[in-house]
Amino acid sequence: MNPPTTAQAAGGDLGHHDSADTRRRVMAIVGASSGNLVEWFDFYVYSFCSIYFASEFFPKGNATTQLLNTAGVFAAGFLMRPIGGWFFGRLADRRGRRYAMMVSVFMMCGGSLMVACLPTYASIGVAAPVLLLVARLLQGLSVGGEYGTSATYMSEVSLHGRRGFFASFQYVTLIGGQLLAVLVLVVLQQLLTDDQLKQWGWRIPFALGALAAVVALFLRRSLSETSSEATRSRKEAGTLQGLRQHKRAFLTVVSFTAGGSLIFYTFTTYMQKYLVNTAGMDAKTASFVMTCALFFYMVLQPAFGALSDRIGRRTSMLFFGVLGTIFTVPLLSALSHVSSPYAAFGLVLAALCIVSFYTSISGLIKAEMFPPEVRALGVGFSYAIGNALFGGTAEYVALWLKQANVETYFYWYVTAMCALALIVCWRMPDPSKKGYLVREN
């Protein structure tokens, strides 16, 4: 099987696709997605396992304070994303998408292996949380590059007219990474006691992630390149000067990423802690609820992606903005008092259906706004800024407001950012009809 050529992958639909070409494109999506899955598994394992290792690195204070410290390190990883978005975006636009994706997954492997082997506070004192921070920064740099390059690659290799469906698999694997992280934790919770998990069991997922990253590295070596030599050799390729020519697109992506990332992390990574720390749910029950919710959320992505192919990317984003603005406060308020795991599952899934209007086309809608010579940089850098400032700080802000006894302020904060996304999307043209990928067909 030969992968799609550069011209086929970058040029989109040329009027006809035979079955062999379609199979090649599907296999290219699978290859790119496999690395994406591993990257996000490695990144999210930290959040889901922090309940168990927080006391090992931050021994003083109550449970909320310990979670606040680990959330701070989690947020610090996000602050590296703009640097990763810039570095890997430049690399992808000048050296190729495939090369950048290989480097990013290799870097993630190193970060995960480092966390798996870290001594605790009891062994080396303050050096333990410092080294944890260093490992997290390395992972943040890697993921900052992964999003933009994989989103660019998957949008360029997708079939015109079905791009929403094909590109939605970026979030299928992104959510799949979260799901696997939760699933591994659930399995460990069944096999190990709480004391064993706190002492050494939490290291197992990080070791598994490092091993899987090595496998993903070899899979990505077989991918074809989707950018052309002519595009990569342009003077403005992968440069901030070239990106400045697309200021409106850049600011638009930063703005709706702020709301989209914030609500995404609120109802995914933070939700497990919210159910335990606010609703008072047992940790194992909360993990099971989130495992089920994330599975259905993952399955929903292709359906919402295909819907965007029919109604347009802008319309999908408007649905996200309107529903997110109206229902965030009621959903979070109801979840704060939920006692039944079935009710918790229903409420979380309802929220994730709203978020799906955004996540299913998140990478694609950004890629459609930038020309190929600055596409990876434009997607990765703009996304990373909005994601670092709002998505990465979601847990920290929520826990800080809870500690200050004004937790409901967080509900309105998420609502306000969804409203901003609505305003921005209302003013932008539909990239699925007027974007750069359409012009390249």
Secondary structure by P-SEA (a helix, b strand, c coil): cccccaaaaaacccccccaaaaaaaaaaaaaaaaaaaaaaaaaaccccccccccccccccccaaaaaaaaaaaaaaaaaaaaaaaaaaaaaaaaccaaaaaaaaaaaaaaaaaaaaaccccccccaaaaaaaaaaaaaaaaaaaaaaaaaaaaaaaaccccccccccaaaaaaaaaaaaaaaaaaaaaaacccaaaaaccccaaaaaaaaaaaaaaaaaacccccccccccccccccccaaaaaacaaaaaaaaaaaaaaaaaaaaaccaaaaaaaccccccaaaaaaaaaaaaaaaaaaaaaaaaaaaaccaaaaaaaaaaaaaccaaaaaaaaaacccaaaaaaaaaaaaaaacccccaaaaaaaaaccccaaaaaaaaaaaaaaaacccaaaaaaaaaaaacccaaaaaaaaaaaaaaaaaaaacccccccccccccc
